[in-house]
Amino acid sequence: MLIGLLGFGGSATVGLFIGIPEPYVHDEFSYLLAADTFAHGRLTNPTHPMWAHFESLHIIHTPTYMSKYPPAQGLVLAVGQVISGKAIVGVWMSVGLMCAAICWMLYAWVPASWALLGGFLAVIHPNLGITGYWAQSYFGGAVAATGGALVAGGLRRIMRRPRIRHALLIAIGLAVLANSRPYEGLLFSLPAGAVLLRWMISRNGPTLGASTRLIVLPIFVVLAITGMGMGLYNSHVTGSIFRMPYMVYEETYSRAPIFLWQKPRPAPIYRHEIIRQFDEEMFDSGYAKRRSISGFLSGKKETFRGLLDFYMGNLFALPLVVMLPIMIPWVLRNRWALFPLVTCSIVVVGFLIETFDGMHYVAPITGLIFVSILQAMRLWRWRDRVTGQFVILLIISVSIYSLVRFSYHTMKKDHSADWRQQRARIVQNLEQTPGRHLVIVSYGPKHDVHAEWVYNKSDIDAARVVWGRDMSKTENDELLAYFRDRQVWQLNVDWGDPSPKLQPYPRKVQ
């Protein structure tokens, strides 16, 4: 509870200190759409009659209007929106739960004092802790990390003393993974399932009756309910219990397949040039350039380096690197030391063959990374108590210094020219202006495809401000006729324009 409160309170303090973040990357807008949908008690939204003007990235409009992503992150954001009116509060809560879950997991892997240290290190970690993008953006990462920690912590406990509550926590962790990072969560779960099954059928395992009653049945019930819930969600969003929103979006808008070894899809029919440009850029940089051996090695080398830097930055890797000659033989002799290595290796290999990558993709392994870091610290302290103690204090000190330094520089930095701040100011000004508004956006030839302005609330017709794309005169006239009760604005956006300004829309419906 202490670590969880530190994670939540620290995230909230940093967020309030540096400012509530505005969504920046396409994924964040998509998650916020899901959050707004769930916060209003809906699983999805009907397709809008003028949906062609509202098409955007990582969002589907047919057969319904919804985010393409699994629902877990959207649900977390929705909790924050319902409680406080701010979705970021849900993010801070998820970070607190992640830190608490990692600490709880570590109590089953290392002595209590080390588990508490590990939980505190998760709180102050420079990349995934309270100052990282898992805590100060809408991307997610903490949710899947929580799921992985529940599975790993429940596994150790249930093999020591089978209890229904441990089986339920494992099942809840699996359910969280299935609805946050389903592919990486599956890879993470396979070694845990193999270890649990092997133990259950061994001579040291429980009887068949005890296994069924205490382990198999509780896990089956939770996963059956989860499966039915996922099927219900898919059927509402896509019309089929087996068809995920992600699949609909990729087939509609994307040529690049999910994995590098798959063949590309045929080019979709695009109604908007900016969406075509985005897909072309992602196809070339994420897929086409990595199909060759040299391109794959070059691209994935940077990905792997980024992964190491994300988890091991700011001296976190120091104990592992220094103690590696001692840890390797120890890991090979100890099955529970080998388990994190095998699990993390499987997830990372699976991650490297994906077309696109992000550090939150591998979030399920976060708890096991801390197990390895703490075991290295313990070995160092065992070999040289004074030096080991100094290194622990050094890592904590450097992490806290990085936390303070990041917060200070972020607060002092001027973000007013940033496009997301400009968009937020326009929304704020229009919401303070009487009436309701429609903003028709057109992009210049040099516009950055990653700076997307056209995103809307879940209930488009009820929103004070609606964002639409500029299309042909006939199509625009149809849009104006539909929103005839709104003040209509024109916004031209291009690269290098320091402050795009709203202008009254020049054309009127005849």
Disulfide bonds with the S-S distance in Angstrom:
none
